[in-house]
Structures are given as C-alpha cells and as structure tokens.
Amino acid sequence: MKKLILGLAFAGSLLVNAQEKTKSASASPVTFGVKAGFNASTLSKADQYDNDQKLKPGFNAGVFVNIPVAEKFSIQPELLFNQLGSKTEEREVYYNNSDKYKREVEYKKTLNYLTVPVMVQYNILPQLYVEAGPEFGFLLGGKDKGDITTTVTSGNTTTTQTTSFSEKIVKDLHNKFNFGIGIGAGYYFTENFGVTARFTAGITDIYKDNSSDAIRNNAFQVGVAYKFK
C-alpha cells in the first residue's frame, strides 16, 4: 500500500511538473518582429580611433525572430540593412615661399551591409534583457563623398577654392565579408513594443590587401523593436 501511495505521489508530481513546463513553454513562444534605428559609426585603426575621425550617422532596419531556449534565455537571429562608415575631418597648413596654404578636407565614407547578428539574450526581468553575440556582414556597396577647401594667402590677397566629390567605393578593394561582436540591452514597455541599444566592434579589416594597421567597423546603435504576438 505504501509503495502504491508513493508511486501515485511520484506520478502526480511528474504530471504537475510536466504541466508547469508546458505552461512555461506556451507562455514564451517563438516570436517574429521588425526593428529599426539610428547608427553612430566610425572606423578604427588597431583598436584606436583616428584623431581626425568623427561619428557618422546612419540607420539600420530589418526583421528578427526570438527563440526561447530556457526560462530566461533566448536566441535572436536578425537580418538587417546596416549603414556603417565614418566621417573624417582633416586640416593642414603649409607654406610655399611666402605664400600660406590652408587645406581642409571633410568627407564621409558610407559602407552598406546586409548583416546577420545572432544574439544570445538573458532576461534580467520579463521586460528587460541583456545580450551578446556575433554579427556577420556582407558588403552591398558604398560611397565616398566630401569637400576639399584650399585657402591661399599671398600678401594681402586671399583666395579660396572648394572642390566636391562623390563616387562609389571600389568593391574589389574591400572585403565582402565583415565579422564583429555585439553587446547590448533592450527594454519592452509592452509585450510588443520596446527600445534597443547595442555596440558592435568589428574584428575583420574592411580592406582586402592592407599591409598597415587593420581598419575595422565600429558602431553604436539605438532603435525600436516591435514583436508580432
């Protein structure tokens, strides 16, 4: 009789545990969503920013799927259009005999990627998560655009000439594949709508045959996300 009672109690506990797991799984189904946001990107050399480099604005937009794998863990693959690059300002002054030359260059390098981040997310709270994971990028194209201003002072006379340029990047000089590591966080105000923030540090060089220090993409991203439920 005791064995029967113990057996029934054990079976009952297994049934309750199975029901709780089923409820937990059904409460956290696979969800799909869309996201978009603002990029502030630059290019680095040997993990140090060039003194002339500024953050370049851009944007990202795409879709994602959130796959729960444990009570507080999920994996979120994404497919995004990602606009990276840098903004550069250079200034130099030099002399030729008694003439003074001042050269100012301002240009933007835009690199457009199709990126696939794969983030592992941990829910600190039901609505708050932190994340980390790799990002794989595929170069679609890009553009170099800017202005070169030269000012010449000769005696009491000053002349200024500005030349503008805009041209597509030479894709054959760039690596078509880009790899980086991202860390970030997000907060959902409702079951559907949330805000996100992420920093992605590039690992690979953007150029194919670069004998100097590696030049890598780096980007800080903030945006919004919407889950379809």
N, C-alpha and C positions, 0 to 999 in steps of 0.2 A: 504494500500500500504506500509506504514511504517513497519507494522508488517511482511508483506511478505518479505520486504528487510532485516529486522533484522533476520528473520528466515533463509533466504538464506545465510546471512553472518555467522550466527552461525553454520549452517550445513557445510559451506565451511571451517570454522575454525576447526571443528571436523575432516573433511576429511584430511586437511593438517596435523593436529596433528597425526592422525592415520597413515598417510604415513610416517611421520618422525619416529614414533615408529617402524614401520615395517622396515624401512631402518636401524635404530639403531640395531634392533634385528638381522637382516640379516648380519650386519657388525660384530657382535660378536656371532658367532655360537658356539655350543659345540665343543670342540676340544680334540683330544686324542694325547698322546705323550709318549716319553720314556725319562728316565733320569738316570744318574749315577754320582758317585762322591766319594770323599775321606772322611772318618770319622776320627776324633781325639776324642777318648772316654776315660772315666775313671769311677771309681765307687766312690760314696760319702758316707760319714757317717754323719748322722744328718745335712745334708746340708753343711758340711765342708769337704774339700779334705784331705785325709790322707797324712801326710808329706812324706811318702815313695812312694806315688803313682805318676806315670807319665802318660802322654797321650799315649794311644796305637793306632797305625794306623790301619785302617780297610777300608772297602768300602761299598757302597750301590748301588743298581741298581734295576730298575723296571719300572712300567708304571703308567700313570696318566690320568685323564680326567678333563678338565677345563670347568666348567658350569657357564656362566654368569647369575647373578640373578638381576642385576641392571646396571646402566650406568657405574659405576666404581667398582662394587663389583662382585666377583665370588667365587664359592666354588670349591676346587680342592681336591678330594679324590685321594689317591695314594696307590699302592700295591708294597712294596719294600722288597728286601732281605737286611737286615741290620746287619752288623758285629760290635758288641759292645764289651765292656770288659774293661780291664785295664792292665797296665804294672807296676810291683812293684819291687822296689829295697830295700833290707834290708841289713844292715851291723851292726855287733856287735863284740865287743872284750871282752874277759873274761879270767880269769887266773885260773889255777888249779895247786896249789903249786907254783913252779917257772916257769911253762910252760905257754906260751902265746897262746891263741886260737883266731883266727880271722875268722869269719863266714860271707860269702857274699852270698846272695840269689837274683837271678834275675829271675823273671817268668812273664809269660803273661797268663791272663785269657781271653779266647775268648768266647763270647756268640753270637750265631747266631739266629736272629729273623726274622720272617715274620711280617712286620709292615704295619699298615694301618693309615697313617696320613690323617686327614681331615682338610685342611687349608682354612680359610676364607681370601681371598686376596682383597686388596684395591689398585687400580691403581692410584698412585700419578701422573704419566704421562702415556701415552699409552704404553710405553715400560718399565716402572719402577713400581714395586709393593712392598708392604709390606704384611706380612701375620702372622697369628696366629691361633692356633687350637690344638685339642687333637691328640694324637698318641696312637694307640692300637697295642700292640705287642704280638706275640705268639712264645714262645721259641721252636726252632727246635733242638738245641743241642749246644755243645761247647767243649772246650778243655783247660786243664791246662798244660802248657809247660814251662820248665825253667832249670836252673842250680844252684847247691849248691856247693860252693867252700869253703873248710875248710883249713886254713893255721895254722900249729902248729910250734911254735918256742921254742926249748928246748936247752938252752945254745947257742952254735954256729951253731946248726943244725936246718934247716927249711925244712918242708915237706908240700906239697900242694896236696890236693885231690879234684877232681871235679866230681860230680855226676849229670847226666842229667836225666830228667824225662819228660814224655809226656803221658797224659792219658785223656780220655774223662770225661767230668763232669758227676756227678751223677744227672740225671734229676729229680729224686724223691725228692732231697733236694732243688730244685729250683722251684719258682713259674712259671708256664707255661704261665701266663698272665702278661703282663707288660703295664703300663699306664704312659704316660708323656704328657707334654705341650711343644709345639714348637712355636718359633717365628723366623721370618726370612725375607728375601728380595730377589728380583731377578731382572735381567735386560735382556731384549731381544734386541740383536743387529739387528736382522731381525725379520720378522713375525714368523719364525720357530725356530731360534737358540738363546739360552740365557744361562746365568750363574745364579747360585743359591747359597744361603748361609742360613744356619739355625742352631739354637741352640735348642736342646731338653733336658729338665730337667725331670728326672724320678720322679714319685710320689710314685710308689709302691716299696716294698722291693723285691730284686731278690731272696731272700731265703724264704722258707715256714715257718719254725719254728725258727725264730731269736728272742731271748729274749733280745738281746743287741740293739744298735742303728741300725736303718734301713740302709741298703746298697742299693743305687739306681744307676741306669744308668744315665749318662750324656754324651752328645755327641755334638760336633760341626761338621757340615757337609758343604762342599763346592763341587760344581759339575756343570754339564752342563745339559741342557734340550733341547729336540727337539720336536716341535709340528708338527703334520701332518695336512697340510692345502691344 
